[in-house]
Amino acid sequence: MLVLRELAYGPRRFSGLKRDLTGISANVLSQRLTELEARGLVRRSKLPPPASVQVYEATQWGLEVVPVIANLGRWAARSPLHDPTLPMSHVSLLMSLQTLISPERAEGFEARVCFRLGEAAYVATVHQCRLDVERREADDCDVTFTGTPTAVAGVIHGGAPFETIAISGNLDLAHRFIDLFVLPDKVEDAPRLA
């Protein structure tokens, strides 16, 4: 499921997948990709020139699992042991934003927000109380968040100060944007760390 999660917003190179799937060895990742390809969930393709590199992408059937993965993330965030400041990939960050946007808080809010997260860039458009995400560069956004995925998640989900990342554009809109996302309530009867 983690490999399919990382393919949710488009094709990825092997090296990018390995980097963002912390702790996985090249051999294990190769095995997982081969298994997913054999089952019809992933396919290999080659990017057009000038890149001309091999990438992996989820098939249409493989992408059908993305809402399940997103809901598992929401479920996991209910754990009292969940820590929104732990390392996460850029895909995990954007998927969490799509999953945790509050329709009530997003009522009447519209904006285009850019994310520059290392080598990855995204445009998130808030409209009609939802968040649509595209993996691409853009310079016509209302606000841009730049930093590591973990640092940006710390600001949006963990309440870290804005100064821990770079934010350009409309700062008032940036403050309103981060208030659109609500972590689910923690489970009451689960054990807690001492």
Backbone as CSV, one residue per row, in Angstrom:
resi,resn,N_x,N_y,N_z,CA_x,CA_y,CA_z,C_x,C_y,C_z
1,MET,0.807,-1.195,0.000,0.000,0.000,0.000,0.849,1.258,0.000
2,LEU,2.005,1.213,0.665,2.848,2.406,0.712,3.378,2.768,-0.675
3,VAL,3.718,1.770,-1.471,4.186,2.047,-2.835,3.059,2.678,-3.637
4,LEU,1.867,2.139,-3.552,0.731,2.714,-4.277,0.426,4.129,-3.780
5,ARG,0.567,4.361,-2.489,0.377,5.723,-1.963,1.336,6.693,-2.642
6,GLU,2.591,6.285,-2.769,3.599,7.172,-3.351,3.374,7.408,-4.845
7,LEU,2.550,6.581,-5.480,2.239,6.753,-6.904,0.900,7.462,-7.123
8,ALA,0.288,7.935,-6.059,-1.060,8.499,-6.134,-1.153,9.743,-7.015
9,TYR,-0.089,10.539,-7.090,-0.160,11.795,-7.842,0.659,11.774,-9.130
10,GLY,0.992,10.569,-9.588,1.679,10.489,-10.872,2.908,9.601,-10.836
11,PRO,3.517,9.415,-12.015,4.671,8.525,-12.149,5.857,8.975,-11.297
12,ARG,6.640,7.990,-10.861,7.820,8.264,-10.026,8.981,7.412,-10.499
13,ARG,10.162,7.966,-10.357,11.387,7.207,-10.622,11.670,6.290,-9.434
14,PHE,12.399,5.213,-9.699,12.763,4.270,-8.652,13.503,4.986,-7.527
15,SER,14.459,5.847,-7.878,15.261,6.532,-6.859,14.393,7.419,-5.967
16,GLY,13.387,8.071,-6.534,12.487,8.899,-5.735,11.636,8.067,-4.795
17,LEU,11.153,6.928,-5.298,10.368,6.036,-4.441,11.210,5.531,-3.274
18,LYS,12.445,5.119,-3.569,13.307,4.596,-2.519,13.602,5.663,-1.471
19,ARG,13.845,6.887,-1.916,14.135,7.979,-0.987,12.942,8.265,-0.078
20,ASP,11.724,8.245,-0.638,10.548,8.635,0.138,9.937,7.497,0.941
21,LEU,10.308,6.269,0.647,9.854,5.130,1.444,10.968,4.790,2.428
22,THR,11.076,5.576,3.448,12.162,5.490,4.419,12.342,4.067,4.940
23,GLY,13.577,3.605,4.902,13.909,2.311,5.478,13.770,1.121,4.549
24,ILE,13.256,1.317,3.339,13.109,0.191,2.420,14.404,0.009,1.627
25,SER,14.825,-1.226,1.455,16.033,-1.486,0.672,15.681,-1.504,-0.812
26,ALA,16.691,-1.328,-1.652,16.477,-1.353,-3.105,15.926,-2.714,-3.533
27,ASN,16.419,-3.804,-2.921,15.943,-5.146,-3.283,14.466,-5.325,-2.944
28,VAL,14.079,-4.906,-1.746,12.677,-5.060,-1.326,11.769,-4.202,-2.206
29,LEU,12.192,-2.978,-2.494,11.383,-2.113,-3.363,11.252,-2.724,-4.754
30,SER,12.322,-3.272,-5.289,12.260,-3.937,-6.602,11.271,-5.091,-6.576
31,GLN,11.314,-5.880,-5.511,10.380,-6.999,-5.375,8.939,-6.510,-5.316
32,ARG,8.688,-5.468,-4.519,7.319,-4.943,-4.390,6.807,-4.421,-5.733
33,LEU,7.647,-3.682,-6.456,7.235,-3.142,-7.749,6.961,-4.258,-8.752
34,THR,7.798,-5.299,-8.733,7.592,-6.443,-9.625,6.279,-7.144,-9.305
35,GLU,5.987,-7.337,-8.008,4.731,-7.971,-7.598,3.521,-7.126,-8.003
36,LEU,3.603,-5.824,-7.757,2.491,-4.935,-8.098,2.267,-4.880,-9.608
37,GLU,3.361,-4.932,-10.362,3.250,-4.943,-11.826,2.611,-6.249,-12.300
38,ALA,3.019,-7.367,-11.719,2.462,-8.670,-12.098,0.972,-8.755,-11.777
39,ARG,0.527,-8.043,-10.766,-0.887,-8.062,-10.368,-1.726,-7.008,-11.095
40,GLY,-1.077,-6.201,-11.935,-1.811,-5.219,-12.712,-2.097,-3.918,-11.988
41,LEU,-1.377,-3.652,-10.902,-1.598,-2.439,-10.130,-0.620,-1.319,-10.488
42,VAL,0.521,-1.689,-11.045,1.579,-0.749,-11.410,2.094,-1.129,-12.787
43,ARG,2.530,-0.109,-13.543,3.173,-0.388,-14.833,4.418,0.474,-14.952
44,ARG,5.360,-0.034,-15.731,6.572,0.728,-16.042,6.350,1.470,-17.345
45,SER,6.883,2.666,-17.416,6.839,3.406,-18.675,8.084,4.269,-18.756
46,LYS,8.256,4.891,-19.891,9.422,5.739,-20.097,8.941,7.152,-20.386
47,LEU,9.523,8.117,-19.693,9.167,9.509,-19.930,9.686,9.940,-21.298
48,PRO,8.976,10.848,-21.960,9.438,11.321,-23.269,10.720,12.145,-23.133
49,PRO,11.463,12.312,-24.235,12.669,13.145,-24.194,12.320,14.565,-23.761
50,PRO,13.160,15.278,-23.112,14.564,14.977,-22.907,14.830,14.062,-21.715
51,ALA,13.840,13.807,-20.852,14.074,12.987,-19.655,14.444,11.556,-20.028
52,SER,13.608,10.894,-20.814,13.841,9.515,-21.276,14.278,8.574,-20.158
53,VAL,13.639,8.651,-19.001,13.960,7.750,-17.893,12.764,6.851,-17.612
54,GLN,13.052,5.697,-17.033,11.987,4.760,-16.667,11.317,5.237,-15.393
55,VAL,9.995,5.159,-15.381,9.215,5.515,-14.197,8.204,4.415,-13.933
56,TYR,7.668,4.438,-12.732,6.590,3.537,-12.340,5.355,4.379,-12.112
57,GLU,4.212,3.864,-12.551,2.958,4.570,-12.324,1.865,3.575,-11.971
58,ALA,0.931,4.040,-11.170,-0.203,3.191,-10.799,-1.142,3.085,-11.992
59,THR,-1.700,1.906,-12.181,-2.734,1.733,-13.202,-4.029,2.337,-12.667
60,GLN,-5.022,2.420,-13.520,-6.312,2.953,-13.075,-6.858,2.122,-11.914
61,TRP,-6.719,0.801,-12.018,-7.167,-0.068,-10.934,-6.346,0.177,-9.668
62,GLY,-5.041,0.374,-9.817,-4.190,0.656,-8.667,-4.585,1.943,-7.960
63,LEU,-4.999,2.949,-8.737,-5.398,4.226,-8.147,-6.705,4.133,-7.357
64,GLU,-7.501,3.091,-7.614,-8.759,2.938,-6.878,-8.541,2.734,-5.385
65,VAL,-7.341,2.332,-4.984,-7.069,2.090,-3.567,-6.702,3.382,-2.824
66,VAL,-6.448,4.470,-3.548,-6.007,5.711,-2.906,-6.982,6.199,-1.830
67,PRO,-8.295,6.224,-2.063,-9.198,6.650,-0.971,-9.117,5.739,0.259
68,VAL,-8.866,4.470,0.043,-8.720,3.537,1.170,-7.479,3.901,1.977
69,ILE,-6.374,4.171,1.277,-5.127,4.553,1.951,-5.325,5.860,2.712
70,ALA,-5.995,6.815,2.088,-6.258,8.099,2.748,-7.080,7.904,4.018
71,ASN,-8.103,7.061,3.953,-8.926,6.801,5.143,-8.154,6.055,6.218
72,LEU,-7.224,5.185,5.816,-6.357,4.532,6.799,-5.489,5.570,7.513
73,GLY,-5.045,6.577,6.767,-4.271,7.660,7.381,-5.083,8.426,8.404
74,ARG,-6.349,8.720,8.065,-7.229,9.406,9.021,-7.428,8.534,10.259
75,TRP,-7.636,7.234,10.049,-7.812,6.294,11.155,-6.562,6.284,12.040
76,ALA,-5.376,6.217,11.433,-4.128,6.168,12.199,-3.903,7.455,12.986
77,ALA,-4.354,8.584,12.450,-4.178,9.869,13.145,-4.984,9.932,14.439
78,ARG,-5.944,9.039,14.622,-6.743,9.013,15.850,-5.988,8.381,17.017
79,SER,-4.884,7.720,16.729,-4.096,7.084,17.778,-3.491,8.131,18.703
80,PRO,-3.522,7.900,20.021,-2.873,8.829,20.938,-1.362,8.881,20.717
81,LEU,-0.830,7.883,20.020,0.605,7.843,19.746,0.968,8.559,18.447
82,HIS,-0.035,9.028,17.702,0.225,9.725,16.438,0.982,11.023,16.692
83,ASP,2.039,11.238,15.925,2.850,12.444,16.064,2.949,13.110,14.694
84,PRO,2.254,14.234,14.485,2.250,14.881,13.176,3.589,15.508,12.797
85,THR,4.579,15.463,13.692,5.885,16.034,13.368,6.898,14.973,12.933
86,LEU,6.484,13.703,12.888,7.390,12.650,12.423,7.605,12.782,10.921
87,PRO,8.738,12.276,10.404,9.022,12.395,8.968,7.910,11.804,8.107
88,MET,7.622,12.511,7.009,6.633,12.030,6.051,7.054,12.447,4.653
89,SER,6.556,11.744,3.654,6.875,12.065,2.269,5.975,13.194,1.782
90,HIS,6.356,13.782,0.654,5.525,14.850,0.081,4.156,14.323,-0.308
91,VAL,4.072,13.080,-0.780,2.778,12.493,-1.131,1.920,12.336,0.124
92,SER,2.519,11.859,1.208,1.777,11.702,2.464,1.217,13.033,2.940
93,LEU,2.019,14.088,2.824,1.559,15.404,3.250,0.345,15.846,2.443
94,LEU,0.437,15.779,1.112,-0.679,16.254,0.285,-1.907,15.375,0.460
95,MET,-1.703,14.063,0.615,-2.840,13.175,0.831,-3.510,13.487,2.170
96,SER,-2.704,13.816,3.186,-3.290,14.159,4.482,-4.116,15.437,4.371
97,LEU,-3.650,16.401,3.583,-4.418,17.637,3.421,-5.749,17.361,2.724
98,GLN,-5.717,16.539,1.679,-6.968,16.201,0.993,-7.929,15.477,1.919
99,THR,-7.389,14.642,2.780,-8.218,13.828,3.670,-8.763,14.620,4.854
100,LEU,-7.980,15.554,5.364,-8.328,16.229,6.614,-8.926,17.617,6.431
101,ILE,-9.207,18.023,5.195,-9.832,19.332,5.016,-11.235,19.287,5.616
102,SER,-11.580,20.332,6.343,-12.895,20.416,6.967,-13.834,21.169,6.020
103,PRO,-14.857,20.495,5.490,-15.797,21.198,4.598,-16.437,22.416,5.265
104,GLU,-16.693,22.330,6.573,-17.289,23.464,7.282,-16.337,24.656,7.299
105,ARG,-15.072,24.406,7.583,-14.092,25.495,7.627,-13.761,26.026,6.230
106,ALA,-13.899,25.167,5.218,-13.561,25.562,3.843,-14.721,26.260,3.132
107,GLU,-15.881,26.334,3.778,-17.059,26.984,3.175,-16.717,28.410,2.748
108,GLY,-16.864,28.702,1.454,-16.613,30.032,0.915,-15.147,30.374,0.694
109,PHE,-14.239,29.461,1.035,-12.796,29.714,0.878,-12.346,29.180,-0.480
110,GLU,-11.665,30.018,-1.245,-11.108,29.581,-2.520,-9.700,30.126,-2.640
111,ALA,-8.775,29.265,-3.045,-7.382,29.681,-3.198,-6.608,28.627,-3.971
112,ARG,-5.508,29.082,-4.557,-4.532,28.169,-5.171,-3.256,28.268,-4.344
113,VAL,-2.823,27.133,-3.827,-1.672,27.092,-2.937,-0.606,26.200,-3.554
114,CYS,0.602,26.733,-3.656,1.726,25.953,-4.174,2.513,25.357,-3.014
115,PHE,3.038,24.192,-3.253,3.943,23.540,-2.312,5.218,23.193,-3.060
116,ARG,6.343,23.649,-2.541,7.655,23.268,-3.083,8.339,22.475,-1.979
117,LEU,8.419,21.167,-2.216,8.866,20.231,-1.186,10.076,19.469,-1.723
118,GLY,11.232,20.082,-1.643,12.424,19.485,-2.235,12.293,19.472,-3.751
119,GLU,12.426,18.303,-4.351,12.325,18.172,-5.806,10.883,18.114,-6.293
120,ALA,9.944,18.003,-5.394,8.533,17.867,-5.771,7.796,19.189,-5.630
121,ALA,6.916,19.449,-6.594,6.084,20.656,-6.546,4.631,20.263,-6.793
122,TYR,3.730,20.918,-6.076,2.300,20.643,-6.175,1.517,21.948,-6.207
123,VAL,0.360,21.883,-6.836,-0.607,22.964,-6.773,-1.868,22.382,-6.151
124,ALA,-2.298,22.984,-5.048,-3.519,22.553,-4.355,-4.550,23.659,-4.525
125,THR,-5.692,23.301,-5.056,-6.759,24.268,-5.284,-7.914,23.978,-4.334
126,VAL,-8.234,24.966,-3.506,-9.370,24.836,-2.593,-10.569,25.484,-3.268
127,HIS,-11.608,24.697,-3.478,-12.862,25.206,-4.037,-13.966,24.227,-3.713
128,GLN,-15.153,24.743,-3.568,-16.338,23.937,-3.253,-16.095,23.013,-2.057
129,CYS,-15.431,23.559,-1.046,-15.186,22.862,0.230,-14.307,21.622,0.100
130,ARG,-13.510,21.555,-0.952,-12.602,20.411,-1.088,-11.253,20.892,-1.596
131,LEU,-10.280,19.986,-1.603,-8.928,20.291,-2.031,-8.566,19.363,-3.186
132,ASP,-8.275,19.945,-4.342,-7.795,19.173,-5.495,-6.295,19.382,-5.603
133,VAL,-5.568,18.324,-5.901,-4.106,18.375,-5.920,-3.589,17.932,-7.278
134,GLU,-2.626,18.693,-7.803,-1.918,18.324,-9.022,-0.427,18.396,-8.736
135,ARG,0.309,17.397,-9.213,1.759,17.440,-9.059,2.325,18.177,-10.270
136,ARG,2.714,19.431,-10.059,3.295,20.241,-11.132,3.833,21.543,-10.554
137,GLU,4.713,22.183,-11.287,5.211,23.508,-10.926,4.158,24.548,-11.253
138,ALA,4.126,25.602,-10.503,3.234,26.717,-10.809,3.780,27.969,-10.151
139,ASP,3.520,29.101,-10.769,3.966,30.360,-10.179,2.802,31.342,-10.041
140,ASP,1.604,30.887,-10.277,0.441,31.764,-10.208,-0.451,31.442,-9.012
141,CYS,0.177,31.064,-7.902,-0.582,30.702,-6.708,-0.732,31.907,-5.779
142,ASP,-1.734,31.836,-4.935,-1.972,32.895,-3.952,-0.932,32.874,-2.837
143,VAL,-0.476,31.700,-2.499,0.527,31.533,-1.443,1.355,30.293,-1.774
144,THR,2.622,30.312,-1.371,3.514,29.178,-1.612,4.180,28.776,-0.304
145,PHE,4.105,27.490,0.020,4.788,26.913,1.174,6.017,26.172,0.644
146,THR,7.190,26.478,1.192,8.430,25.832,0.763,9.141,25.266,1.982
147,GLY,9.521,24.006,1.897,10.247,23.366,2.987,10.204,21.868,2.808
148,THR,10.691,21.159,3.803,10.583,19.710,3.750,9.131,19.340,4.030
149,PRO,8.674,18.194,3.539,7.305,17.787,3.844,7.041,17.731,5.351
150,THR,8.016,17.266,6.110,7.852,17.148,7.557,7.692,18.516,8.209
151,ALA,8.490,19.493,7.770,8.403,20.839,8.342,7.073,21.499,7.984
152,VAL,6.629,21.334,6.732,5.345,21.917,6.324,4.204,21.249,7.094
153,ALA,4.274,19.924,7.260,3.258,19.219,8.056,3.272,19.713,9.491
154,GLY,4.461,20.008,10.024,4.561,20.525,11.387,3.835,21.852,11.546
155,VAL,3.894,22.697,10.516,3.196,23.982,10.564,1.690,23.770,10.442
156,ILE,1.270,22.953,9.465,-0.162,22.799,9.197,-0.848,21.910,10.229
157,HIS,-0.262,20.781,10.543,-0.911,19.827,11.452,-0.420,19.930,12.896
158,GLY,0.804,20.406,13.078,1.395,20.367,14.414,1.495,21.692,15.129
159,GLY,1.101,22.783,14.471,1.130,24.084,15.121,2.507,24.704,15.233
160,ALA,3.485,24.212,14.451,4.823,24.807,14.476,4.751,26.230,13.916
161,PRO,5.663,27.102,14.329,5.630,28.485,13.839,5.915,28.575,12.340
162,PHE,5.317,29.581,11.709,5.513,29.809,10.277,6.997,29.964,9.933
163,GLU,7.795,30.467,10.865,9.210,30.737,10.597,10.016,29.470,10.328
164,THR,9.463,28.295,10.598,10.197,27.048,10.373,10.219,26.648,8.903
165,ILE,9.410,27.319,8.071,9.387,27.073,6.630,9.373,28.427,5.921
166,ALA,9.501,28.410,4.596,9.395,29.648,3.815,7.973,29.759,3.272
167,ILE,7.380,30.912,3.463,6.030,31.165,2.952,6.070,32.474,2.178
168,SER,5.612,32.434,0.938,5.548,33.658,0.143,4.128,33.842,-0.370
169,GLY,3.799,35.080,-0.671,2.448,35.386,-1.127,1.628,35.984,-0.002
170,ASN,0.349,35.752,-0.038,-0.606,36.338,0.893,-0.549,35.611,2.246
171,LEU,0.087,36.240,3.240,0.256,35.599,4.554,-1.066,35.445,5.303
172,ASP,-1.974,36.393,5.142,-3.289,36.240,5.774,-3.990,35.002,5.228
173,LEU,-3.901,34.810,3.932,-4.501,33.635,3.306,-3.803,32.357,3.784
174,ALA,-2.492,32.414,3.975,-1.747,31.252,4.478,-2.250,30.850,5.858
175,HIS,-2.483,31.846,6.734,-3.015,31.561,8.074,-4.412,30.943,7.982
176,ARG,-5.240,31.487,7.096,-6.587,30.936,6.928,-6.519,29.517,6.357
177,PHE,-5.585,29.294,5.422,-5.448,27.980,4.785,-5.120,26.899,5.813
178,ILE,-4.155,27.149,6.684,-3.773,26.086,7.635,-4.880,25.779,8.631
179,ASP,-5.817,26.703,8.798,-6.945,26.447,9.699,-8.033,25.583,9.068
180,LEU,-7.881,25.226,7.789,-8.886,24.399,7.121,-8.767,22.926,7.487
181,PHE,-7.669,22.541,8.122,-7.369,21.127,8.337,-7.467,20.771,9.808
182,VAL,-8.219,19.709,10.081,-8.481,19.312,11.459,-8.084,17.850,11.639
183,LEU,-7.151,17.629,12.563,-6.822,16.247,12.904,-8.006,15.636,13.635
184,PRO,-8.301,14.361,13.380,-9.437,13.732,14.067,-9.173,13.588,15.561
185,ASP,-10.250,13.509,16.326,-10.134,13.313,17.768,-9.419,12.001,18.054
186,LYS,-8.625,12.024,19.118,-7.902,10.825,19.536,-8.873,9.814,20.137
187,VAL,-8.532,8.551,20.024,-9.330,7.474,20.591,-9.278,7.590,22.110
188,GLU,-10.433,7.486,22.744,-10.515,7.660,24.199,-9.950,6.471,24.983
189,ASP,-10.213,5.270,24.510,-9.881,4.097,25.317,-8.578,3.424,24.916
190,ALA,-7.753,4.081,24.123,-6.466,3.506,23.721,-5.412,3.848,24.759
191,PRO,-4.400,2.988,24.918,-3.333,3.290,25.877,-2.544,4.515,25.427
192,ARG,-2.063,5.256,26.401,-1.283,6.475,26.118,0.148,6.302,26.618
193,LEU,1.060,7.015,25.998,2.436,6.992,26.474,2.541,7.726,27.807
194,ALA,3.393,7.241,28.666,3.578,7.890,29.988,4.448,9.119,29.856
